[in-house]
């Protein structure tokens, strides 16, 4: 009882009464995994894990943690760590004329990503992992559920491995000359992403929406800020994420 009360108080402090109402209504639904109909969103959303997905759904569609605080003419969006597709859906509805590349390494998450974005013709789904170079990657379950899966380069052969792909190769493959929005939520792999091989694509990026997981791996923020130190930017905190606008 105390844990539930503490949880709801934390939600209230972070998002207000609207959050309590949303979570209360969601909790009494018999089918907790979907479909979810959200005002302003074209198609229903299906969840894979109620306990973690429902909070993320609220963060994205109600708390607007990926909202860009200015007008943006958007053609290309790369969603690194797309999970079950909630951020890709948000972008597809907010920027209906943009091409969105949604990248997710975990096969079970990827299945829901494909289901949730199937009707959005501007979303392309890739079952790969973002990495600073091409590599074989393995999925690591740190015990934090489907939203906390990590990736690691490996030399071993396993049917569950996925290809690691670098952002420069994505730009070439899809003929992208500028990344209008680069969303990064890759559970600590951002430390490697901004360690090397970013010099080609980073100057072509207008906006980065990133969650820096320093609690998972020391030095993540250091690598990121070192990579962008030569660039001019504004920074906007948005919940767990930070939006960086580059000039």
Protein Blocks (a to p, Z undefined) as FASTA:
>chain_A
ZZmmmmmmmmmmmnojmlmmmmmmmmmpmblnbccddehiabacddfblklmmmmmmmmm
mnopmbccbdcddfbdcdehklnommmmmmmmmmmmbccddddfblklmmmmmmmmmmmm
kbccddddddfbdcddddddehnajklcccdddfbdcfkbccdddfklmmmmnopabdfb
acddeehplmmmmmgoklmmmmmpfbdcddddfkloghklmmmmmmmmmpccddddehjb
ccdddZZ
